[in-house]
C-alpha cells in the first residue's frame, strides 16, 4: 500500500495527558500518545487516513464535530 497526501491544513495540536498508555507489542514496550488536532472543517476525511505532523505519523481514532463552529476535532494516536 502506498500513502499519498490528501491535503495540507493548519492544525492546533494538543497532547492529551489522559489517553497515553504503555503497551507491549512484539515483546517491546511501546508508548501510545493521544493527540487532538483541531482543524477547519473538511469533507472527505476518514479513519483509514493518517496524519503527518512535524515528521511523526498518527493513526486517526475518531472525529468530533462541534455544533457551534466550523471546525473538526480529530483524535489520533502516535506509536513511538
N, CA, C and O atoms as a GROMACS GRO file, in nm:
protein
  320
    1UNK      N    1   0.085  -0.118   0.000
    1UNK     CA    2   0.000   0.000   0.000
    1UNK      C    3   0.089   0.124   0.000
    1UNK      O    4   0.190   0.129   0.071
    2UNK      N    5   0.053   0.221  -0.078
    2UNK     CA    6   0.128   0.346  -0.086
    2UNK      C    7   0.043   0.459  -0.030
    2UNK      O    8  -0.077   0.466  -0.056
    3UNK      N    9   0.106   0.548   0.046
    3UNK     CA   10   0.036   0.663   0.104
    3UNK      C   11   0.059   0.784   0.015
    3UNK      O   12   0.167   0.800  -0.042
    4UNK      N   13  -0.042   0.868   0.002
    4UNK     CA   14  -0.028   0.993  -0.071
    4UNK      C   15  -0.093   1.105   0.010
    4UNK      O   16  -0.178   1.079   0.094
    5UNK      N   17  -0.052   1.227  -0.015
    5UNK     CA   18  -0.104   1.343   0.058
    5UNK      C   19  -0.244   1.377   0.007
    5UNK      O   20  -0.264   1.398  -0.112
    6UNK      N   21  -0.340   1.384   0.100
    6UNK     CA   22  -0.478   1.421   0.067
    6UNK      C   23  -0.493   1.573   0.070
    6UNK      O   24  -0.552   1.633  -0.020
    7UNK      N   25  -0.438   1.637   0.177
    7UNK     CA   26  -0.445   1.782   0.190
    7UNK      C   27  -0.344   1.828   0.296
    7UNK      O   28  -0.301   1.751   0.381
    8UNK      N   29  -0.308   1.954   0.288
    8UNK     CA   30  -0.225   2.018   0.389
    8UNK      C   31  -0.309   2.126   0.455
    8UNK      O   32  -0.363   2.213   0.387
    9UNK      N   33  -0.321   2.119   0.588
    9UNK     CA   34  -0.404   2.216   0.660
    9UNK      C   35  -0.331   2.262   0.785
    9UNK      O   36  -0.242   2.194   0.836
   10UNK      N   37  -0.371   2.380   0.835
   10UNK     CA   38  -0.324   2.428   0.962
   10UNK      C   39  -0.397   2.351   1.071
   10UNK      O   40  -0.516   2.325   1.058
   11UNK      N   41  -0.326   2.313   1.178
   11UNK     CA   42  -0.388   2.240   1.288
   11UNK      C   43  -0.333   2.289   1.421
   11UNK      O   44  -0.215   2.321   1.434
   12UNK      N   45  -0.421   2.294   1.517
   12UNK     CA   46  -0.379   2.318   1.656
   12UNK      C   47  -0.368   2.179   1.720
   12UNK      O   48  -0.467   2.106   1.728
   13UNK      N   49  -0.248   2.143   1.764
   13UNK     CA   50  -0.226   2.011   1.824
   13UNK      C   51  -0.222   2.024   1.976
   13UNK      O   52  -0.153   2.111   2.030
   14UNK      N   53  -0.296   1.937   2.044
   14UNK     CA   54  -0.298   1.934   2.190
   14UNK      C   55  -0.269   1.792   2.235
   14UNK      O   56  -0.344   1.699   2.204
   15UNK      N   57  -0.159   1.775   2.307
   15UNK     CA   58  -0.126   1.643   2.359
   15UNK      C   59  -0.210   1.618   2.481
   15UNK      O   60  -0.214   1.700   2.573
   16UNK      N   61  -0.278   1.506   2.482
   16UNK     CA   62  -0.371   1.472   2.590
   16UNK      C   63  -0.298   1.402   2.702
   16UNK      O   64  -0.227   1.304   2.679
   17UNK      N   65  -0.315   1.453   2.824
   17UNK     CA   66  -0.249   1.388   2.938
   17UNK      C   67  -0.318   1.256   2.971
   17UNK      O   68  -0.251   1.161   3.013
   18UNK      N   69  -0.449   1.248   2.954
   18UNK     CA   70  -0.517   1.120   2.969
   18UNK      C   71  -0.527   1.058   2.831
   18UNK      O   72  -0.549   1.128   2.732
   19UNK      N   73  -0.512   0.929   2.825
   19UNK     CA   74  -0.518   0.863   2.695
   19UNK      C   75  -0.383   0.811   2.650
   19UNK      O   76  -0.376   0.730   2.558
   20UNK      N   77  -0.274   0.856   2.714
   20UNK     CA   78  -0.144   0.799   2.684
   20UNK      C   79  -0.128   0.671   2.764
   20UNK      O   80  -0.169   0.663   2.880
   21UNK      N   81  -0.069   0.570   2.701
   21UNK     CA   82  -0.052   0.444   2.773
   21UNK      C   83   0.068   0.369   2.718
   21UNK      O   84   0.110   0.389   2.604
   22UNK      N   85   0.122   0.282   2.803
   22UNK     CA   86   0.229   0.193   2.763
   22UNK      C   87   0.167   0.059   2.729
   22UNK      O   88   0.071   0.017   2.792
   23UNK      N   89   0.222  -0.008   2.630
   23UNK     CA   90   0.168  -0.136   2.586
   23UNK      C   91   0.284  -0.223   2.538
   23UNK      O   92   0.386  -0.171   2.493
   24UNK      N   93   0.269  -0.352   2.548
   24UNK     CA   94   0.370  -0.445   2.498
   24UNK      C   95   0.328  -0.490   2.358
   24UNK      O   96   0.220  -0.546   2.340
   25UNK      N   97   0.414  -0.465   2.260
   25UNK     CA   98   0.388  -0.510   2.123
   25UNK      C   99   0.515  -0.577   2.073
   25UNK      O  100   0.623  -0.518   2.076
   26UNK      N  101   0.503  -0.701   2.028
   26UNK     CA  102   0.617  -0.779   1.977
   26UNK      C  103   0.729  -0.782   2.082
   26UNK      O  104   0.846  -0.760   2.049
   27UNK      N  105   0.692  -0.809   2.208
   27UNK     CA  106   0.788  -0.818   2.319
   27UNK      C  107   0.868  -0.690   2.338
   27UNK      O  108   0.982  -0.694   2.383
   28UNK      N  109   0.807  -0.575   2.305
   28UNK     CA  110   0.874  -0.446   2.318
   28UNK      C  111   0.776  -0.347   2.379
   28UNK      O  112   0.660  -0.341   2.338
   29UNK      N  113   0.822  -0.269   2.476
   29UNK     CA  114   0.737  -0.167   2.536
   29UNK      C  115   0.715  -0.055   2.436
   29UNK      O  116   0.810   0.003   2.384
   30UNK      N  117   0.588  -0.024   2.410
   30UNK     CA  118   0.551   0.079   2.313
   30UNK      C  119   0.467   0.184   2.383
   30UNK      O  120   0.371   0.151   2.453
   31UNK      N  121   0.501   0.311   2.364
   31UNK     CA  122   0.424   0.421   2.421
   31UNK      C  123   0.324   0.468   2.317
   31UNK      O  124   0.361   0.497   2.203
   32UNK      N  125   0.198   0.475   2.356
   32UNK     CA  126   0.094   0.522   2.265
   32UNK      C  127   0.051   0.660   2.314
   32UNK      O  128   0.000   0.674   2.425
   33UNK      N  129   0.072   0.762   2.231
   33UNK     CA  130   0.045   0.900   2.266
   33UNK      C  131  -0.078   0.950   2.193
   33UNK      O  132  -0.085   0.945   2.071
   34UNK      N  133  -0.178   0.998   2.270
   34UNK     CA  134  -0.300   1.052   2.211
   34UNK      C  135  -0.285   1.203   2.191
   34UNK      O  136  -0.240   1.274   2.280
   35UNK      N  137  -0.324   1.249   2.072
   35UNK     CA  138  -0.315   1.391   2.037
   35UNK      C  139  -0.448   1.433   1.977
   35UNK      O  140  -0.509   1.358   1.900
   36UNK      N  141  -0.493   1.553   2.010
   36UNK     CA  142  -0.613   1.610   1.949
   36UNK      C  143  -0.569   1.718   1.850
   36UNK      O  144  -0.495   1.810   1.886
   37UNK      N  145  -0.616   1.707   1.725
   37UNK     CA  146  -0.588   1.807   1.622
   37UNK      C  147  -0.718   1.882   1.593
   37UNK      O  148  -0.820   1.820   1.563
   38UNK      N  149  -0.714   2.013   1.603
   38UNK     CA  150  -0.830   2.098   1.576
   38UNK      C  151  -0.805   2.168   1.443
   38UNK      O  152  -0.711   2.247   1.432
   39UNK      N  153  -0.888   2.140   1.341
   39UNK     CA  154  -0.871   2.197   1.208
   39UNK      C  155  -1.002   2.258   1.160
   39UNK      O  156  -1.107   2.231   1.216
   40UNK      N  157  -0.994   2.339   1.055
   40UNK     CA  158  -1.115   2.386   0.990
   40UNK      C  159  -1.186   2.265   0.928
   40UNK      O  160  -1.120   2.171   0.884
   41UNK      N  161  -1.318   2.267   0.925
   41UNK     CA  162  -1.392   2.152   0.875
   41UNK      C  163  -1.355   2.121   0.730
   41UNK      O  164  -1.347   2.210   0.646
   42UNK      N  165  -1.333   1.994   0.703
   42UNK     CA  166  -1.304   1.944   0.568
   42UNK      C  167  -1.388   1.819   0.545
   42UNK      O  168  -1.398   1.732   0.632
   43UNK      N  169  -1.448   1.812   0.431
   43UNK     CA  170  -1.524   1.694   0.392
   43UNK      C  171  -1.428   1.589   0.336
   43UNK      O  172  -1.323   1.625   0.283
   44UNK      N  173  -1.462   1.462   0.348
   44UNK     CA  174  -1.384   1.358   0.283
   44UNK      C  175  -1.277   1.294   0.367
   44UNK      O  176  -1.203   1.209   0.317
   45UNK      N  177  -1.264   1.331   0.494
   45UNK     CA  178  -1.164   1.266   0.580
   45UNK      C  179  -1.225   1.143   0.645
   45UNK      O  180  -1.345   1.141   0.672
   46UNK      N  181  -1.143   1.040   0.670
   46UNK     CA  182  -1.194   0.919   0.735
   46UNK      C  183  -1.085   0.855   0.820
   46UNK      O  184  -0.969   0.896   0.816
   47UNK      N  185  -1.124   0.753   0.898
   47UNK     CA  186  -1.034   0.688   0.993
   47UNK      C  187  -0.928   0.601   0.926
   47UNK      O  188  -0.834   0.556   0.993
   48UNK      N  189  -0.938   0.577   0.796
   48UNK     CA  190  -0.836   0.498   0.726
   48UNK      C  191  -0.716   0.583   0.688
   48UNK      O  192  -0.614   0.531   0.644
   49UNK      N  193  -0.729   0.715   0.705
   49UNK     CA  194  -0.621   0.809   0.675
   49UNK      C  195  -0.531   0.822   0.798
   49UNK      O  196  -0.565   0.775   0.907
   50UNK      N  197  -0.418   0.886   0.780
   50UNK     CA  198  -0.330   0.915   0.892
   50UNK      C  199  -0.281   1.058   0.880
   50UNK      O  200  -0.293   1.121   0.774
   51UNK      N  201  -0.225   1.108   0.989
   51UNK     CA  202  -0.178   1.246   0.995
   51UNK      C  203  -0.026   1.246   1.002
   51UNK      O  204   0.033   1.172   1.081
   52UNK      N  205   0.036   1.330   0.920
   52UNK     CA  206   0.180   1.351   0.926
   52UNK      C  207   0.200   1.489   0.988
   52UNK      O  208   0.176   1.590   0.922
   53UNK      N  209   0.243   1.494   1.113
   53UNK     CA  210   0.259   1.619   1.186
   53UNK      C  211   0.401   1.628   1.238
   53UNK      O  212   0.444   1.547   1.320
   54UNK      N  213   0.474   1.727   1.191
   54UNK     CA  214   0.612   1.752   1.230
   54UNK      C  215   0.698   1.626   1.215
   54UNK      O  216   0.784   1.598   1.299
   55UNK      N  217   0.674   1.551   1.107
   55UNK     CA  218   0.754   1.433   1.077
   55UNK      C  219   0.712   1.306   1.147
   55UNK      O  220   0.770   1.200   1.122
   56UNK      N  221   0.611   1.313   1.235
   56UNK     CA  222   0.559   1.195   1.302
   56UNK      C  223   0.425   1.156   1.242
   56UNK      O  224   0.348   1.242   1.199
   57UNK      N  225   0.397   1.025   1.238
   57UNK     CA  226   0.272   0.976   1.182
   57UNK      C  227   0.175   0.938   1.294
   57UNK      O  228   0.214   0.877   1.393
   58UNK      N  229   0.048   0.975   1.275
   58UNK     CA  230  -0.057   0.949   1.373
   58UNK      C  231  -0.173   0.876   1.306
   58UNK      O  232  -0.218   0.916   1.198
   59UNK      N  233  -0.221   0.769   1.369
   59UNK     CA  234  -0.340   0.699   1.323
   59UNK      C  235  -0.463   0.771   1.376
   59UNK      O  236  -0.467   0.806   1.494
   60UNK      N  237  -0.562   0.795   1.292
   60UNK     CA  238  -0.685   0.863   1.334
   60UNK      C  239  -0.772   0.764   1.409
   60UNK      O  240  -0.804   0.657   1.358
   61UNK      N  241  -0.812   0.801   1.531
   61UNK     CA  242  -0.901   0.716   1.610
   61UNK      C  243  -1.047   0.751   1.585
   61UNK      O  244  -1.129   0.662   1.561
   62UNK      N  245  -1.080   0.880   1.592
   62UNK     CA  246  -1.217   0.924   1.565
   62UNK      C  247  -1.222   1.074   1.545
   62UNK      O  248  -1.124   1.145   1.572
   63UNK      N  249  -1.336   1.123   1.496
   63UNK     CA  250  -1.361   1.265   1.469
   63UNK      C  251  -1.471   1.316   1.561
   63UNK      O  252  -1.560   1.240   1.601
   64UNK      N  253  -1.465   1.444   1.595
   64UNK     CA  254  -1.573   1.514   1.666
   64UNK      C  255  -1.602   1.642   1.590
   64UNK      O  256  -1.509   1.713   1.550
   65UNK      N  257  -1.729   1.672   1.568
   65UNK     CA  258  -1.769   1.795   1.501
   65UNK      C  259  -1.848   1.879   1.599
   65UNK      O  260  -1.966   1.854   1.621
   66UNK      N  261  -1.784   1.981   1.659
   66UNK     CA  262  -1.859   2.070   1.750
   66UNK      C  263  -1.970   2.142   1.673
   66UNK      O  264  -1.948   2.188   1.561
   67UNK      N  265  -2.088   2.151   1.733
   67UNK     CA  266  -2.203   2.213   1.668
   67UNK      C  267  -2.190   2.365   1.654
   67UNK      O  268  -2.251   2.425   1.566
   68UNK      N  269  -2.110   2.426   1.739
   68UNK     CA  270  -2.108   2.571   1.746
   68UNK      C  271  -2.005   2.638   1.657
   68UNK      O  272  -1.997   2.761   1.658
   69UNK      N  273  -1.925   2.564   1.581
   69UNK     CA  274  -1.825   2.628   1.496
   69UNK      C  275  -1.793   2.540   1.376
   69UNK      O  276  -1.828   2.422   1.374
   70UNK      N  277  -1.728   2.598   1.278
   70UNK     CA  278  -1.695   2.527   1.155
   70UNK      C  279  -1.557   2.462   1.167
   70UNK      O  280  -1.466   2.491   1.090
   71UNK      N  281  -1.543   2.374   1.265
   71UNK     CA  282  -1.415   2.307   1.282
   71UNK      C  283  -1.436   2.157   1.297
   71UNK      O  284  -1.550   2.109   1.306
   72UNK      N  285  -1.328   2.086   1.301
   72UNK     CA  286  -1.331   1.942   1.315
   72UNK      C  287  -1.221   1.904   1.413
   72UNK      O  288  -1.107   1.948   1.399
   73UNK      N  289  -1.255   1.825   1.511
   73UNK     CA  290  -1.157   1.778   1.608
   73UNK      C  291  -1.124   1.633   1.573
   73UNK      O  292  -1.213   1.549   1.563
   74UNK      N  293  -0.996   1.606   1.555
   74UNK     CA  294  -0.951   1.470   1.521
   74UNK      C  295  -0.868   1.419   1.638
   74UNK      O  296  -0.770   1.481   1.677
   75UNK      N  297  -0.910   1.306   1.692
   75UNK     CA  298  -0.832   1.241   1.797
   75UNK      C  299  -0.750   1.132   1.729
   75UNK      O  300  -0.804   1.044   1.663
   76UNK      N  301  -0.618   1.141   1.748
   76UNK     CA  302  -0.526   1.050   1.680
   76UNK      C  303  -0.427   0.994   1.780
   76UNK      O  304  -0.414   1.044   1.891
   77UNK      N  305  -0.357   0.890   1.738
   77UNK     CA  306  -0.263   0.824   1.826
   77UNK      C  307  -0.133   0.794   1.754
   77UNK      O  308  -0.132   0.740   1.643
   78UNK      N  309  -0.024   0.830   1.818
   78UNK     CA  310   0.110   0.802   1.764
   78UNK      C  311   0.169   0.685   1.840
   78UNK      O  312   0.157   0.678   1.963
   79UNK      N  313   0.231   0.595   1.770
   79UNK     CA  314   0.301   0.487   1.837
   79UNK      C  315   0.450   0.511   1.826
   79UNK      O  316   0.506   0.514   1.716
   80UNK      N  317   0.515   0.526   1.942
   80UNK     CA  318   0.660   0.552   1.945
   80UNK      C  319   0.738   0.423   1.939
   80UNK      O  320   0.861   0.424   1.940
   0.00000   0.00000   0.00000
